[in-house]
Amino acid sequence: THATSQTVTITASPFIKHSGYIDDAQVWKEGLHLITSTVTIRQGSVTIEPGAQIFMNKEASIVVGNSGTTTVGGALFKAIGTVDKPIVFKPASGLAKPGEWGHIFFNAKASPLSILNYCKIQYGGVGSFSAYFDSDFSSASDHGIISIEDARDSIGNSEIKGASYWGLSARSGGFVSFT
């Protein structure tokens, strides 16, 4: 007969998890965030604070606005980092390989006050949209990790790295400002 024992410590996940529709005003603080499946900012807003790290599951995306958005001015997405504390969007898989997650998609229902500033957007642009878009996307190769369609948004001081197809695409839209 043999006996053994082991102490196991169970701690809470360090990740704040996000998925589904956002219909309220949310602030994502500095720390670790996990997008488990596509987040659609419908009636609400998301403000991401400097230093936040956003880990994206395979085929997960952030969609700003959709056909159900009725908020005056549109759905709002603000990711404003700093030089010392950029906001990082990267694959939850940990692989530095193109197409490890979906897109940040701004459509006609996105607020023109939406902004990405001092962000690092890495290794997205997965090749399949069928599971999570109610848009009229024709194919993955038409869109970048950041996709702007019928919208006008601001992007500044940001790095897009490791895109599956395009880093940035704008169709029937453009920028309020771009640096």
ChimeraX commands (.cxc) that place a marker at each C-alpha (Angstrom):
marker #1 position 0.00,0.00,0.00 radius 0.5
marker #1 position 1.22,3.44,-0.88 radius 0.5
marker #1 position -0.23,6.83,0.02 radius 0.5
marker #1 position 0.58,10.20,-1.42 radius 0.5
marker #1 position -0.82,13.67,-1.12 radius 0.5
marker #1 position -0.47,16.87,-3.06 radius 0.5
marker #1 position -1.69,20.37,-2.32 radius 0.5
marker #1 position -3.48,21.99,-5.23 radius 0.5
marker #1 position -4.19,25.71,-5.23 radius 0.5
marker #1 position -6.98,26.90,-7.48 radius 0.5
marker #1 position -6.97,30.57,-8.37 radius 0.5
marker #1 position -9.28,32.69,-10.46 radius 0.5
marker #1 position -8.39,33.22,-14.10 radius 0.5
marker #1 position -6.30,36.34,-14.65 radius 0.5
marker #1 position -8.44,37.08,-17.74 radius 0.5
marker #1 position -11.60,39.14,-17.93 radius 0.5
marker #1 position -13.69,37.36,-20.57 radius 0.5
marker #1 position -15.82,39.07,-23.23 radius 0.5
marker #1 position -18.22,37.76,-25.87 radius 0.5
marker #1 position -21.56,38.51,-27.50 radius 0.5
marker #1 position -23.45,41.80,-27.77 radius 0.5
marker #1 position -22.50,44.91,-25.86 radius 0.5
marker #1 position -25.46,47.18,-25.23 radius 0.5
marker #1 position -24.05,49.28,-22.37 radius 0.5
marker #1 position -21.02,51.48,-21.73 radius 0.5
marker #1 position -18.02,49.33,-20.78 radius 0.5
marker #1 position -14.50,50.26,-19.72 radius 0.5
marker #1 position -11.88,47.56,-20.12 radius 0.5
marker #1 position -9.15,48.38,-17.60 radius 0.5
marker #1 position -5.44,47.71,-17.90 radius 0.5
marker #1 position -4.90,43.97,-17.55 radius 0.5
marker #1 position -5.62,40.74,-19.41 radius 0.5
marker #1 position -8.79,40.38,-21.48 radius 0.5
marker #1 position -9.90,37.32,-23.45 radius 0.5
marker #1 position -12.31,37.58,-26.37 radius 0.5
marker #1 position -13.81,34.08,-26.27 radius 0.5
marker #1 position -16.10,34.63,-29.27 radius 0.5
marker #1 position -16.99,37.63,-31.39 radius 0.5
marker #1 position -17.89,40.80,-29.50 radius 0.5
marker #1 position -20.40,43.06,-31.25 radius 0.5
marker #1 position -20.74,46.57,-29.92 radius 0.5
marker #1 position -24.40,47.12,-30.76 radius 0.5
marker #1 position -26.07,49.83,-28.64 radius 0.5
marker #1 position -23.20,50.51,-26.28 radius 0.5
marker #1 position -19.59,51.55,-26.21 radius 0.5
marker #1 position -16.25,50.05,-25.26 radius 0.5
marker #1 position -13.34,52.13,-23.99 radius 0.5
marker #1 position -10.07,50.25,-23.55 radius 0.5
marker #1 position -7.54,51.81,-21.19 radius 0.5
marker #1 position -3.76,52.02,-21.75 radius 0.5
marker #1 position -1.82,48.84,-21.04 radius 0.5
marker #1 position -4.71,46.44,-21.70 radius 0.5
marker #1 position -3.80,43.21,-23.47 radius 0.5
marker #1 position -6.61,41.77,-25.56 radius 0.5
marker #1 position -6.18,38.06,-26.34 radius 0.5
marker #1 position -8.35,36.93,-29.26 radius 0.5
marker #1 position -9.57,33.35,-29.64 radius 0.5
marker #1 position -9.43,31.77,-33.08 radius 0.5
marker #1 position -12.08,33.28,-35.36 radius 0.5
marker #1 position -13.13,35.83,-32.71 radius 0.5
marker #1 position -13.51,39.45,-33.82 radius 0.5
marker #1 position -14.60,42.83,-32.54 radius 0.5
marker #1 position -17.46,44.27,-34.59 radius 0.5
marker #1 position -18.34,47.93,-34.07 radius 0.5
marker #1 position -21.99,48.45,-34.95 radius 0.5
marker #1 position -24.41,46.11,-36.71 radius 0.5
marker #1 position -27.84,46.19,-38.35 radius 0.5
marker #1 position -29.45,46.40,-34.88 radius 0.5
marker #1 position -27.55,49.52,-33.80 radius 0.5
marker #1 position -29.95,52.39,-33.18 radius 0.5
marker #1 position -27.75,54.47,-30.86 radius 0.5
marker #1 position -27.63,58.09,-31.98 radius 0.5
marker #1 position -24.13,58.67,-33.34 radius 0.5
marker #1 position -23.44,54.94,-33.69 radius 0.5
marker #1 position -21.64,52.27,-31.69 radius 0.5
marker #1 position -18.44,53.60,-30.11 radius 0.5
marker #1 position -15.08,51.85,-29.77 radius 0.5
marker #1 position -12.14,53.71,-28.22 radius 0.5
marker #1 position -8.80,51.96,-27.73 radius 0.5
marker #1 position -6.39,54.70,-26.70 radius 0.5
marker #1 position -3.04,53.55,-25.40 radius 0.5
marker #1 position 0.12,55.53,-24.80 radius 0.5
marker #1 position 3.74,55.24,-25.95 radius 0.5
marker #1 position 4.65,53.49,-22.68 radius 0.5
marker #1 position 1.40,51.50,-22.40 radius 0.5
marker #1 position 0.09,50.52,-25.83 radius 0.5
marker #1 position -3.03,48.41,-26.14 radius 0.5
marker #1 position -2.14,45.03,-27.64 radius 0.5
marker #1 position -4.51,42.79,-29.62 radius 0.5
marker #1 position -2.96,39.35,-30.11 radius 0.5
marker #1 position -3.82,35.68,-30.55 radius 0.5
marker #1 position -4.90,33.73,-27.48 radius 0.5
marker #1 position -3.09,30.75,-29.00 radius 0.5
marker #1 position 0.25,32.46,-28.36 radius 0.5
marker #1 position 1.29,31.70,-31.96 radius 0.5
marker #1 position 2.95,34.44,-33.98 radius 0.5
marker #1 position 1.20,33.22,-37.14 radius 0.5
marker #1 position -1.10,35.15,-39.52 radius 0.5
marker #1 position -4.80,34.37,-39.24 radius 0.5
marker #1 position -4.88,33.34,-35.57 radius 0.5
marker #1 position -7.96,35.48,-34.96 radius 0.5
marker #1 position -10.48,37.55,-36.91 radius 0.5
marker #1 position -10.77,41.30,-37.35 radius 0.5
marker #1 position -11.61,44.63,-35.82 radius 0.5
marker #1 position -14.49,45.60,-38.08 radius 0.5
marker #1 position -16.05,49.08,-38.29 radius 0.5
marker #1 position -19.27,49.26,-40.31 radius 0.5
marker #1 position -21.78,51.98,-41.23 radius 0.5
marker #1 position -23.27,51.88,-37.71 radius 0.5
marker #1 position -19.91,52.67,-36.05 radius 0.5
marker #1 position -19.47,56.11,-34.52 radius 0.5
marker #1 position -17.02,58.39,-36.38 radius 0.5
marker #1 position -15.62,59.11,-32.89 radius 0.5
marker #1 position -14.24,55.54,-32.78 radius 0.5
marker #1 position -10.46,55.48,-32.51 radius 0.5
marker #1 position -7.45,53.19,-32.32 radius 0.5
marker #1 position -4.41,55.05,-30.99 radius 0.5
marker #1 position -1.14,53.57,-29.76 radius 0.5
marker #1 position -2.31,50.04,-30.44 radius 0.5
marker #1 position -0.46,46.93,-31.57 radius 0.5
marker #1 position -2.69,44.65,-33.64 radius 0.5
marker #1 position -1.01,41.32,-34.29 radius 0.5
marker #1 position -1.55,38.12,-36.30 radius 0.5
marker #1 position -5.22,38.37,-37.21 radius 0.5
marker #1 position -7.26,38.23,-40.40 radius 0.5
marker #1 position -8.51,34.65,-40.22 radius 0.5
marker #1 position -9.90,33.29,-43.48 radius 0.5
marker #1 position -13.47,32.39,-42.44 radius 0.5
marker #1 position -16.36,34.71,-41.69 radius 0.5
marker #1 position -19.30,32.33,-41.91 radius 0.5
marker #1 position -19.45,31.61,-38.19 radius 0.5
marker #1 position -19.69,35.13,-36.87 radius 0.5
marker #1 position -20.64,37.89,-39.26 radius 0.5
marker #1 position -24.11,39.08,-40.16 radius 0.5
marker #1 position -22.57,41.44,-42.68 radius 0.5
marker #1 position -22.29,41.03,-46.42 radius 0.5
marker #1 position -18.61,40.11,-46.33 radius 0.5
marker #1 position -17.74,38.39,-49.58 radius 0.5
marker #1 position -14.52,36.69,-48.54 radius 0.5
marker #1 position -11.77,36.99,-45.99 radius 0.5
marker #1 position -9.18,38.05,-48.53 radius 0.5
marker #1 position -11.16,41.26,-49.14 radius 0.5
marker #1 position -10.59,42.52,-45.59 radius 0.5
marker #1 position -7.76,43.43,-43.29 radius 0.5
marker #1 position -7.18,42.81,-39.61 radius 0.5
marker #1 position -8.73,46.25,-39.35 radius 0.5
marker #1 position -11.66,46.59,-41.76 radius 0.5
marker #1 position -13.59,49.77,-42.37 radius 0.5
marker #1 position -16.72,49.44,-44.46 radius 0.5
marker #1 position -19.08,52.39,-44.97 radius 0.5
marker #1 position -17.54,54.01,-41.88 radius 0.5
marker #1 position -15.14,56.81,-40.95 radius 0.5
marker #1 position -12.86,56.26,-37.97 radius 0.5
marker #1 position -9.48,57.40,-36.63 radius 0.5
marker #1 position -6.30,55.39,-36.44 radius 0.5
marker #1 position -3.05,56.79,-35.12 radius 0.5
marker #1 position 0.38,55.73,-33.95 radius 0.5
marker #1 position -0.51,52.05,-34.25 radius 0.5
marker #1 position 1.28,48.96,-35.54 radius 0.5
marker #1 position -0.41,46.26,-37.60 radius 0.5
marker #1 position 1.71,43.12,-37.84 radius 0.5
marker #1 position 1.31,39.62,-39.25 radius 0.5
marker #1 position -1.91,39.97,-41.23 radius 0.5
marker #1 position -3.36,36.94,-42.96 radius 0.5
marker #1 position -4.28,39.00,-46.05 radius 0.5
marker #1 position -4.33,42.77,-45.51 radius 0.5
marker #1 position -3.36,44.78,-42.48 radius 0.5
marker #1 position -5.96,47.45,-43.17 radius 0.5
marker #1 position -8.83,47.65,-45.62 radius 0.5
marker #1 position -11.29,50.47,-46.22 radius 0.5
marker #1 position -14.23,50.05,-48.54 radius 0.5
marker #1 position -16.76,52.83,-49.09 radius 0.5
marker #1 position -15.34,54.50,-46.02 radius 0.5
marker #1 position -12.18,56.07,-44.77 radius 0.5
marker #1 position -10.68,57.99,-41.93 radius 0.5
marker #1 position -11.53,60.97,-39.83 radius 0.5
marker #1 position -7.78,60.99,-39.19 radius 0.5
marker #1 position -4.90,58.61,-39.93 radius 0.5
marker #1 position -1.32,58.85,-38.66 radius 0.5
marker link #1:1,2 radius 0.2
marker link #1:2,3 radius 0.2
marker link #1:3,4 radius 0.2
marker link #1:4,5 radius 0.2
marker link #1:5,6 radius 0.2
marker link #1:6,7 radius 0.2
marker link #1:7,8 radius 0.2
marker link #1:8,9 radius 0.2
marker link #1:9,10 radius 0.2
marker link #1:10,11 radius 0.2
marker link #1:11,12 radius 0.2
marker link #1:12,13 radius 0.2
marker link #1:13,14 radius 0.2
marker link #1:14,15 radius 0.2
marker link #1:15,16 radius 0.2
marker link #1:16,17 radius 0.2
marker link #1:17,18 radius 0.2
marker link #1:18,19 radius 0.2
marker link #1:19,20 radius 0.2
marker link #1:20,21 radius 0.2
marker link #1:21,22 radius 0.2
marker link #1:22,23 radius 0.2
marker link #1:23,24 radius 0.2
marker link #1:24,25 radius 0.2
marker link #1:25,26 radius 0.2
marker link #1:26,27 radius 0.2
marker link #1:27,28 radius 0.2
marker link #1:28,29 radius 0.2
marker link #1:29,30 radius 0.2
marker link #1:30,31 radius 0.2
marker link #1:31,32 radius 0.2
marker link #1:32,33 radius 0.2
marker link #1:33,34 radius 0.2
marker link #1:34,35 radius 0.2
marker link #1:35,36 radius 0.2
marker link #1:36,37 radius 0.2
marker link #1:37,38 radius 0.2
marker link #1:38,39 radius 0.2
marker link #1:39,40 radius 0.2
marker link #1:40,41 radius 0.2
marker link #1:41,42 radius 0.2
marker link #1:42,43 radius 0.2
marker link #1:43,44 radius 0.2
marker link #1:44,45 radius 0.2
marker link #1:45,46 radius 0.2
marker link #1:46,47 radius 0.2
marker link #1:47,48 radius 0.2
marker link #1:48,49 radius 0.2
marker link #1:49,50 radius 0.2
marker link #1:50,51 radius 0.2
marker link #1:51,52 radius 0.2
marker link #1:52,53 radius 0.2
marker link #1:53,54 radius 0.2
marker link #1:54,55 radius 0.2
marker link #1:55,56 radius 0.2
marker link #1:56,57 radius 0.2
marker link #1:57,58 radius 0.2
marker link #1:58,59 radius 0.2
marker link #1:59,60 radius 0.2
marker link #1:60,61 radius 0.2
marker link #1:61,62 radius 0.2
marker link #1:62,63 radius 0.2
marker link #1:63,64 radius 0.2
marker link #1:64,65 radius 0.2
marker link #1:65,66 radius 0.2
marker link #1:66,67 radius 0.2
marker link #1:67,68 radius 0.2
marker link #1:68,69 radius 0.2
marker link #1:69,70 radius 0.2
marker link #1:70,71 radius 0.2
marker link #1:71,72 radius 0.2
marker link #1:72,73 radius 0.2
marker link #1:73,74 radius 0.2
marker link #1:74,75 radius 0.2
marker link #1:75,76 radius 0.2
marker link #1:76,77 radius 0.2
marker link #1:77,78 radius 0.2
marker link #1:78,79 radius 0.2
marker link #1:79,80 radius 0.2
marker link #1:80,81 radius 0.2
marker link #1:81,82 radius 0.2
marker link #1:82,83 radius 0.2
marker link #1:83,84 radius 0.2
marker link #1:84,85 radius 0.2
marker link #1:85,86 radius 0.2
marker link #1:86,87 radius 0.2
marker link #1:87,88 radius 0.2
marker link #1:88,89 radius 0.2
marker link #1:89,90 radius 0.2
marker link #1:90,91 radius 0.2
marker link #1:91,92 radius 0.2
marker link #1:92,93 radius 0.2
marker link #1:93,94 radius 0.2
marker link #1:94,95 radius 0.2
marker link #1:95,96 radius 0.2
marker link #1:96,97 radius 0.2
marker link #1:97,98 radius 0.2
marker link #1:98,99 radius 0.2
marker link #1:99,100 radius 0.2
marker link #1:100,101 radius 0.2
marker link #1:101,102 radius 0.2
marker link #1:102,103 radius 0.2
marker link #1:103,104 radius 0.2
marker link #1:104,105 radius 0.2
marker link #1:105,106 radius 0.2
marker link #1:106,107 radius 0.2
marker link #1:107,108 radius 0.2
marker link #1:108,109 radius 0.2
marker link #1:109,110 radius 0.2
marker link #1:110,111 radius 0.2
marker link #1:111,112 radius 0.2
marker link #1:112,113 radius 0.2
marker link #1:113,114 radius 0.2
marker link #1:114,115 radius 0.2
marker link #1:115,116 radius 0.2
marker link #1:116,117 radius 0.2
marker link #1:117,118 radius 0.2
marker link #1:118,119 radius 0.2
marker link #1:119,120 radius 0.2
marker link #1:120,121 radius 0.2
marker link #1:121,122 radius 0.2
marker link #1:122,123 radius 0.2
marker link #1:123,124 radius 0.2
marker link #1:124,125 radius 0.2
marker link #1:125,126 radius 0.2
marker link #1:126,127 radius 0.2
marker link #1:127,128 radius 0.2
marker link #1:128,129 radius 0.2
marker link #1:129,130 radius 0.2
marker link #1:130,131 radius 0.2
marker link #1:131,132 radius 0.2
marker link #1:132,133 radius 0.2
marker link #1:133,134 radius 0.2
marker link #1:134,135 radius 0.2
marker link #1:135,136 radius 0.2
marker link #1:136,137 radius 0.2
marker link #1:137,138 radius 0.2
marker link #1:138,139 radius 0.2
marker link #1:139,140 radius 0.2
marker link #1:140,141 radius 0.2
marker link #1:141,142 radius 0.2
marker link #1:142,143 radius 0.2
marker link #1:143,144 radius 0.2
marker link #1:144,145 radius 0.2
marker link #1:145,146 radius 0.2
marker link #1:146,147 radius 0.2
marker link #1:147,148 radius 0.2
marker link #1:148,149 radius 0.2
marker link #1:149,150 radius 0.2
marker link #1:150,151 radius 0.2
marker link #1:151,152 radius 0.2
marker link #1:152,153 radius 0.2
marker link #1:153,154 radius 0.2
marker link #1:154,155 radius 0.2
marker link #1:155,156 radius 0.2
marker link #1:156,157 radius 0.2
marker link #1:157,158 radius 0.2
marker link #1:158,159 radius 0.2
marker link #1:159,160 radius 0.2
marker link #1:160,161 radius 0.2
marker link #1:161,162 radius 0.2
marker link #1:162,163 radius 0.2
marker link #1:163,164 radius 0.2
marker link #1:164,165 radius 0.2
marker link #1:165,166 radius 0.2
marker link #1:166,167 radius 0.2
marker link #1:167,168 radius 0.2
marker link #1:168,169 radius 0.2
marker link #1:169,170 radius 0.2
marker link #1:170,171 radius 0.2
marker link #1:171,172 radius 0.2
marker link #1:172,173 radius 0.2
marker link #1:173,174 radius 0.2
marker link #1:174,175 radius 0.2
marker link #1:175,176 radius 0.2
marker link #1:176,177 radius 0.2
marker link #1:177,178 radius 0.2
marker link #1:178,179 radius 0.2
view
